[in-house]
């Protein structure tokens, strides 16, 4: 075979192979791209709140030997401030979180202005919220919570500054209902402005100054609270 003829034959075979390569590639199994991984933790959030606590009228009983002996309907607690933090998860239209709140010293006044003491309260609540829709980045919600409150009383004294009861502390059942608005101002952060009605159970003093079995015990302590805070989504 002549060299020119051989060269022409090889060139024809090469052109045919190149022209068929794309067709052959169609049948080649290519590895599938990895599935898109769901973002872990995109629903988790942290929250921090500050607020005002306005206690409702608080009556009290003076207890002797475990039995209430006198009822004091004149008792009251002054308003105070609170600070809190929490950790939760957003299930789209439903949210749940665990919160802890500290309520600063509030003065207790009883016996027609002749008995005084101080109360501080911690509470921790498991809360659930229903988001009611979002309009222009504003989401109204309602919710409820249940948990426990820890009361600590101190500085019990009379009108003349003399000690009356020792300090005391106790745990109580607590619950709350709330409503508010979440205003989203960044993709991850929202301003939360809310109202909460909270029932914190009863607080009590220690024994009287002579260590007799006499103490003061409040009726259920409830409060109206206005809180402002930030919710921050964790990626």
Residue frames relative to the residue before (quaternion, step in Angstrom):
aa qw qx qy qz dx dy dz
X 1.0000 0.0000 0.0000 0.0000 0.00 0.00 0.00
X 0.4823 -0.6809 0.4716 0.2853 3.48 -0.93 0.90
X 0.6046 -0.5781 0.3976 0.3771 3.58 -1.10 0.67
X 0.6447 0.5226 -0.3439 0.4392 3.60 0.93 -0.76
X 0.6542 0.5047 -0.3112 0.4695 3.53 1.02 -0.85
X 0.6451 0.5181 -0.3165 0.4639 3.63 0.98 -0.84
X 0.6478 0.5162 -0.3233 0.4575 3.59 0.98 -0.84
X 0.6489 0.5204 -0.3148 0.4573 3.57 0.99 -0.85
X 0.6485 0.5208 -0.3186 0.4547 3.58 1.03 -0.84
X 0.6614 0.4987 -0.3087 0.4675 3.62 0.92 -0.89
X 0.6456 0.5244 -0.3196 0.4540 3.59 0.98 -0.84
X 0.6487 0.5181 -0.3168 0.4585 3.59 0.98 -0.81
X 0.6468 0.5129 -0.3192 0.4655 3.57 0.99 -0.86
X 0.6534 0.5226 -0.3108 0.4510 3.61 0.96 -0.87
X 0.6558 0.5048 -0.3148 0.4647 3.57 0.94 -0.89
X 0.6508 0.5174 -0.3158 0.4572 3.58 0.98 -0.82
X 0.6529 0.5174 -0.3176 0.4531 3.59 1.00 -0.82
X 0.6597 0.5023 -0.3127 0.4633 3.56 0.97 -0.87
X 0.6757 0.5037 -0.3022 0.4455 3.57 0.92 -0.88
X 0.6991 0.4530 -0.2738 0.4807 3.65 1.11 -0.55
X 0.4886 0.6987 -0.4301 0.2969 3.62 1.19 -0.32
X 0.6636 0.4964 -0.3438 0.4415 3.66 0.82 -0.80
X 0.6344 0.5276 -0.3348 0.4551 3.54 1.01 -0.78
X 0.6544 0.5007 -0.3227 0.4657 3.57 0.99 -0.79
X 0.6238 0.5628 -0.3465 0.4173 3.56 1.06 -0.75
X 0.5728 0.6109 -0.3882 0.3847 3.57 1.10 -0.63
X 0.7246 0.4478 -0.2497 0.4606 3.53 0.98 -0.77
X 0.5430 0.6223 -0.4146 0.3822 3.61 1.22 -0.15
X 0.3955 -0.7179 0.5239 0.2318 3.60 -0.81 1.01
X 0.1554 -0.7851 0.5956 0.0689 3.55 -0.72 1.10
X 0.5344 -0.6278 0.4422 0.3531 3.59 -0.99 0.70
X 0.4741 -0.6776 0.4846 0.2850 3.55 -0.96 0.91
X 0.5328 -0.6169 0.4561 0.3570 3.59 -1.03 0.67
X 0.5732 -0.5994 0.4113 0.3781 3.59 -1.03 0.64
X 0.5413 -0.6249 0.4386 0.3523 3.60 -1.00 0.73
X 0.5394 -0.6012 0.4774 0.3461 3.52 -1.17 0.60
X 0.3247 -0.7581 0.5341 0.1861 3.53 -0.70 1.06
X 0.4589 -0.6673 0.5120 0.2864 3.56 -1.01 0.86
X 0.4994 -0.6681 0.4612 0.3025 3.56 -0.90 0.90
X 0.3250 -0.7701 0.5194 0.1777 3.57 -0.62 1.12
X 0.8488 0.2112 -0.1460 0.4621 3.51 -1.01 0.83
X 0.3957 0.7514 -0.4701 0.2405 3.61 1.19 0.16
X 0.6830 0.4778 -0.2979 0.4653 3.60 1.20 -0.32
X 0.5529 0.6244 -0.3956 0.3846 3.59 1.21 -0.22
X 0.0107 0.8104 -0.5855 0.0184 3.55 -1.02 0.73
X 0.3080 -0.6877 0.6245 0.2054 3.49 -1.40 0.41
X 0.0742 -0.7953 0.5991 0.0561 3.55 -1.18 0.52
X 0.0583 -0.7629 0.6422 0.0458 3.53 -1.25 0.55
X 0.0592 -0.8233 0.5639 -0.0274 3.58 -0.91 0.94
X 0.0867 -0.7220 0.6784 0.1048 3.52 -1.31 0.48
X 0.0614 0.8411 -0.5328 0.0705 3.56 -1.05 0.60
X 0.4440 -0.6328 0.5694 0.2798 3.46 -1.47 -0.01
X 0.1493 -0.7815 0.6029 0.0590 3.57 -0.96 0.93
X 0.0675 -0.7920 0.6067 0.0066 3.56 -0.65 1.14
X 0.2619 -0.7905 0.5356 0.1404 3.56 -0.27 1.26
X 0.3957 -0.6770 0.5625 0.2620 3.55 -1.11 0.71
X 0.7257 -0.4133 0.2933 0.4653 3.58 -1.26 0.15
X 0.1242 -0.7993 0.5876 0.0193 3.56 -0.82 1.05
X 0.1422 -0.7751 0.6101 0.0822 3.57 -0.58 1.09
X 0.2091 -0.7907 0.5695 0.0827 3.57 -1.24 0.39
X 0.2495 -0.7302 0.6147 0.1634 3.51 -1.33 0.41
X 0.2870 -0.7166 0.6073 0.1880 3.55 -1.14 0.69
X 0.1957 -0.8420 0.5024 0.0164 3.48 -0.38 1.38
X 0.0633 -0.7761 0.6275 0.0050 3.56 -0.89 1.02
X 0.8484 -0.0175 -0.0210 0.5286 3.55 -0.67 1.10
X 0.7176 -0.4492 0.2484 0.4707 3.57 1.08 0.72
X 0.6936 0.4328 -0.2691 0.5091 3.61 1.25 -0.14
X 0.4705 -0.6649 0.4985 0.2968 3.57 -0.98 0.87
X 0.1514 -0.8214 0.5469 0.0572 3.56 -0.75 1.04
X 0.7991 0.0483 -0.0201 0.5990 3.58 1.16 -0.51
X 0.2568 -0.7684 0.5713 0.1317 3.53 -1.02 0.85
X 0.1638 -0.7940 0.5835 0.0483 3.56 -0.86 1.02
X 0.1287 -0.8226 0.5521 0.0449 3.59 -0.22 1.26
X 0.5841 0.5935 -0.3716 0.4105 3.60 1.26 -0.08
X 0.4797 0.6998 -0.4321 0.3056 3.60 1.24 -0.23
X 0.0450 0.7835 -0.6186 0.0365 3.55 -1.18 0.62
X 0.2714 -0.7211 0.6137 0.1726 3.53 -1.38 0.36
X 0.4187 -0.6972 0.5156 0.2698 3.57 -0.91 0.86
X 0.5947 -0.5604 0.4366 0.3763 3.56 -1.24 0.44
X 0.0693 -0.7929 0.6048 0.0275 3.55 -1.22 0.48
X 0.4685 -0.6454 0.5119 0.3191 3.58 -1.30 -0.12
X 0.1945 -0.7804 0.5863 0.0967 3.55 -1.26 0.43
X 0.1070 -0.7523 0.6451 0.0803 3.52 -1.33 0.38
X 0.0367 0.8283 -0.5558 0.0611 3.58 -0.94 0.80
X 0.1452 -0.7586 0.6291 0.0880 3.52 -1.38 0.25
X 0.0058 -0.8190 0.5736 -0.0142 3.55 -1.19 0.46
X 0.2263 -0.7382 0.6248 0.1161 3.52 -1.40 0.26
X 0.1432 0.8278 -0.5257 0.1334 3.58 -0.70 1.02
X 0.3640 -0.7031 0.5699 0.2199 3.53 -1.41 -0.12
X 0.2816 -0.7595 0.5714 0.1317 3.54 -1.02 0.91
X 0.1491 -0.7962 0.5843 0.0498 3.58 -0.61 1.21
X 0.6775 -0.4493 0.2574 0.5224 3.60 1.08 0.76
X 0.8426 0.0132 0.0051 0.5383 3.65 -0.06 -1.21
X 0.7339 0.3108 -0.2052 0.5681 3.59 1.27 -0.16
X 0.0861 -0.7869 0.6101 0.0342 3.57 -1.03 0.85
X 0.0630 -0.7692 0.6335 0.0556 3.55 -1.25 0.48
X 0.0936 0.7967 -0.5947 0.0530 3.56 -1.03 0.74
X 0.3344 -0.6752 0.6129 0.2380 3.51 -1.39 0.22
X 0.0606 -0.8181 0.5718 -0.0099 3.56 -0.74 1.07
X 0.1387 -0.7424 0.6474 0.1025 3.53 -1.29 0.52
X 0.0501 -0.8134 0.5791 -0.0220 3.58 -0.85 1.01
X 0.1912 -0.7492 0.6259 0.1025 3.52 -1.19 0.75
X 0.1334 -0.7685 0.6229 0.0597 3.57 -0.90 1.01
X 0.4265 -0.7482 0.4566 0.2232 3.53 -0.62 1.20
X 0.7662 -0.3780 0.2653 0.4469 3.55 -1.39 0.19
X 0.0126 -0.7554 0.6551 -0.0041 3.54 -1.01 0.94
X 0.3920 -0.7339 0.5014 0.2374 3.57 -0.84 0.90
X 0.2507 -0.7316 0.6206 0.1294 3.52 -1.02 0.96
X 0.0351 -0.7811 0.6234 0.0044 3.55 -0.99 0.90
X 0.0738 0.8113 -0.5737 0.0843 3.57 -0.82 0.99
X 0.7783 0.3307 -0.2745 0.4578 3.54 -1.43 -0.02
X 0.6743 -0.5268 0.2963 0.4244 3.55 0.77 1.12
X 0.7496 -0.4278 0.2197 0.4548 3.56 0.89 0.94
X 0.5987 0.5787 -0.3596 0.4211 3.60 1.19 0.42
X 0.7169 0.3302 -0.2347 0.5674 3.61 1.29 -0.01
X 0.0302 -0.8101 0.5846 -0.0330 3.56 -0.90 0.98
X 0.1032 0.7688 -0.6283 0.0598 3.52 -1.24 0.58
X 0.3502 -0.7117 0.5600 0.2393 3.56 -1.30 0.02
X 0.1278 -0.7886 0.6003 0.0377 3.55 -1.09 0.82
X 0.0013 -0.7368 0.6756 0.0272 3.54 -1.10 0.83
X 0.1206 -0.8116 0.5713 0.0175 3.55 -1.05 0.78
X 0.1542 -0.7211 0.6686 0.0961 3.51 -1.14 0.87
X 0.0155 0.7857 -0.6177 -0.0293 3.56 -1.13 0.55
X 0.0910 -0.7544 0.6451 0.0804 3.53 -1.24 0.54
X 0.0567 -0.8220 0.5651 -0.0433 3.55 -0.80 1.08
X 0.2764 -0.6787 0.6509 0.1981 3.51 -1.28 0.63
X 0.0818 -0.8455 0.5268 -0.0305 3.57 -0.48 1.26
X 0.1067 -0.7524 0.6439 0.0882 3.51 -1.27 0.54
X 0.1028 -0.8072 0.5811 0.0140 3.59 -0.98 0.89
X 0.2101 -0.7355 0.6273 0.1462 3.55 -1.17 0.65
X 0.2605 -0.7477 0.5937 0.1432 3.57 -0.70 1.12
X 0.3056 -0.8170 0.4758 0.1125 3.57 -0.73 1.12
X 0.7337 -0.3387 0.2198 0.5465 3.59 1.22 0.33
X 0.2794 -0.7622 0.5668 0.1406 3.54 -1.26 0.47
X 0.0078 -0.7801 0.6244 -0.0394 3.53 -0.92 1.02
X 0.8401 -0.0995 0.0115 0.5332 3.57 -0.64 1.20
X 0.7295 -0.4499 0.2275 0.4622 3.56 0.98 0.91
X 0.6245 0.5104 -0.3410 0.4829 3.61 1.28 0.13
X 0.0616 -0.8164 0.5737 -0.0246 3.58 -0.71 1.14
X 0.2136 -0.7639 0.5935 0.1368 3.62 -0.52 1.10
X 0.0428 -0.8046 0.5923 0.0020 3.58 -1.15 0.61
X 0.1574 -0.7217 0.6585 0.1440 3.52 -1.40 0.27
X 0.0406 0.8229 -0.5646 0.0498 3.58 -1.11 0.53
X 0.1693 -0.7534 0.6245 0.1171 3.52 -1.38 0.04
X 0.0817 -0.8062 0.5854 0.0277 3.56 -1.19 0.53
X 0.0940 -0.7730 0.6245 0.0600 3.54 -1.27 0.43
X 0.2223 0.7803 -0.5574 0.1763 3.55 -1.05 0.74
X 0.5764 -0.5726 0.4582 0.3605 3.55 -1.02 -0.85
X 0.1911 -0.7537 0.6183 0.1144 3.53 -1.28 0.55
X 0.1872 -0.7558 0.6188 0.1038 3.55 -1.12 0.78
X 0.1391 -0.8038 0.5774 0.0352 3.56 -0.64 1.18
X 0.0259 -0.7663 0.6415 0.0247 3.53 -1.16 0.72
X 0.0912 -0.7940 0.6007 0.0199 3.55 -0.76 1.11
X 0.0246 0.7960 -0.6023 0.0547 3.56 -1.16 0.63
X 0.8189 0.3090 -0.2008 0.4400 3.54 -1.43 0.06
X 0.1946 0.7754 -0.5685 0.1942 3.56 0.83 0.98
X 0.1844 0.7848 -0.5699 0.1587 3.59 -0.70 1.07
X 0.4900 -0.6569 0.4869 0.3021 3.53 -1.27 0.34
X 0.7832 -0.3481 0.2404 0.4556 3.52 -1.34 -0.13
X 0.7236 0.4318 -0.2295 0.4871 3.58 1.15 -0.60
X 0.5940 -0.6037 0.3490 0.4011 3.56 1.28 0.13
X 0.4934 0.6558 -0.4375 0.3675 3.60 1.25 0.05
X 0.5143 -0.6495 0.4532 0.3290 3.63 -0.96 0.79
X 0.2035 -0.7857 0.5778 0.0859 3.54 -1.04 0.88
X 0.7939 0.0254 0.0180 0.6072 3.55 0.86 -1.04
X 0.4912 -0.6047 0.5267 0.3402 3.54 -1.27 0.39
X 0.6100 -0.5334 0.4257 0.4027 3.57 -1.26 0.28
X 0.1031 -0.7969 0.5933 0.0483 3.55 -1.20 0.49
X 0.1017 -0.7746 0.6197 0.0752 3.56 -1.31 0.25
X 0.0924 0.7938 -0.5950 0.0849 3.56 -1.13 0.65
X 0.3876 -0.6824 0.5749 0.2315 3.52 -1.34 0.49
X 0.0271 -0.7951 0.6058 -0.0087 3.57 -1.11 0.74
X 0.5567 -0.5558 0.4905 0.3750 3.56 -1.30 0.36
X 0.0624 -0.7892 0.6107 0.0195 3.58 -1.03 0.81
X 0.0225 0.7804 -0.6248 0.0040 3.56 -1.21 0.57
X 0.1014 -0.8055 0.5836 0.0198 3.55 -1.21 0.47
X 0.1265 -0.7165 0.6724 0.1358 3.53 -1.38 0.37
X 0.0349 -0.8290 0.5570 -0.0361 3.57 -0.99 0.77
X 0.0441 -0.7568 0.6505 0.0468 3.53 -1.36 0.31
X 0.1651 0.8061 -0.5547 0.1232 3.56 -1.12 0.55
X 0.4192 -0.6598 0.5606 0.2732 3.49 -1.41 -0.29
X 0.1729 -0.7379 0.6414 0.1193 3.55 -1.10 0.78
X 0.1130 -0.7971 0.5929 0.0199 3.57 -0.73 1.11
X 0.2468 -0.7984 0.5345 0.1263 3.58 -0.36 1.25
X 0.0466 -0.8245 0.5639 0.0069 3.59 -0.75 1.04
X 0.7370 0.1126 -0.1758 0.6428 3.60 1.33 0.06
X 0.6788 -0.4837 0.3266 0.4457 3.64 -1.14 0.23
X 0.7723 0.3540 -0.1876 0.4930 3.60 1.11 -0.56
X 0.7704 0.3646 -0.1653 0.4963 3.60 1.13 -0.49
X 0.0629 -0.7792 0.6233 0.0162 3.52 -1.15 0.80
X 0.3676 -0.6718 0.5956 0.2426 3.52 -1.21 0.65
X 0.1414 -0.7945 0.5889 0.0432 3.58 -0.76 1.10
X 0.0146 -0.7772 0.6280 -0.0358 3.57 -0.68 1.17
X 0.1420 0.8455 -0.4926 0.1495 3.56 -0.44 1.16
X 0.3287 -0.6855 0.6146 0.2104 3.50 -1.43 0.34
X 0.0113 -0.7963 0.6048 -0.0038 3.57 -1.06 0.75
X 0.1695 -0.7227 0.6585 0.1240 3.54 -1.07 0.83
X 0.0227 -0.8294 0.5564 -0.0456 3.56 -0.64 1.12
X 0.1875 -0.7382 0.6394 0.1049 3.55 -1.10 0.83
X 0.1524 -0.8446 0.5130 0.0172 3.57 -0.56 1.22
X 0.5630 -0.6156 0.3958 0.3839 3.60 1.18 0.22
X 0.6627 -0.5218 0.3844 0.3752 3.57 -1.25 -0.41
X 0.2157 -0.7376 0.6236 0.1434 3.54 -1.22 0.62
X 0.0729 -0.8134 0.5766 0.0260 3.58 -1.12 0.56
X 0.4676 -0.6544 0.5212 0.2854 3.50 -1.27 0.50
X 0.5491 -0.5160 0.4949 0.4328 3.50 -1.36 -0.25
X 0.7407 -0.3777 0.2904 0.4736 3.57 -1.25 -0.32
X 0.6406 -0.5302 0.3816 0.4036 3.54 -1.24 0.32
X 0.7357 -0.4702 0.2725 0.4043 3.55 -1.29 0.34
X 0.7007 0.4333 -0.2672 0.4999 3.59 1.16 -0.51
X 0.4590 -0.7196 0.4065 0.3258 3.58 1.35 0.27
X 0.3301 0.6842 -0.5559 0.3373 3.52 0.99 0.91
X 0.5853 -0.5863 0.4196 0.3709 3.57 -1.23 0.28
X 0.4190 0.6679 -0.4889 0.3733 3.56 0.74 1.13
X 0.1368 0.7737 -0.6076 0.1160 3.58 -0.91 0.93
X 0.3933 -0.6673 0.5645 0.2853 3.53 -1.34 0.15
X 0.0476 -0.7886 0.6130 -0.0104 3.56 -1.01 0.88
X 0.3490 -0.7549 0.5167 0.2035 3.57 -0.67 1.08
X 0.4908 -0.5525 0.5553 0.3814 3.50 -1.35 0.18
X 0.7538 -0.3756 0.2469 0.4793 3.57 -1.26 0.07
X 0.2957 -0.7458 0.5781 0.1485 3.53 -0.94 1.01
X 0.0250 0.7869 -0.6152 0.0411 3.56 -0.73 1.08
X 0.0880 -0.8088 0.5814 0.0104 3.55 -1.19 0.52
X 0.3206 -0.6604 0.6380 0.2327 3.50 -1.36 0.46
X 0.0521 -0.8174 0.5736 -0.0124 3.56 -0.80 1.02
X 0.1382 -0.7367 0.6559 0.0895 3.53 -1.16 0.78
X 0.0276 -0.8257 0.5615 -0.0461 3.56 -0.67 1.12
X 0.1126 -0.7483 0.6506 0.0645 3.52 -1.23 0.68
X 0.1484 0.8142 -0.5465 0.1282 3.58 -0.79 0.95
X 0.4168 -0.6639 0.5617 0.2647 3.51 -1.41 -0.03
X 0.1383 -0.7361 0.6554 0.0974 3.55 -1.10 0.83
X 0.0695 -0.8081 0.5849 -0.0084 3.59 -0.78 1.06
X 0.3339 -0.7581 0.5330 0.1722 3.57 -0.67 1.14
X 0.2842 -0.7566 0.5708 0.1446 3.56 -0.95 0.96
X 0.2503 -0.7575 0.5846 0.1476 3.62 -0.86 0.95
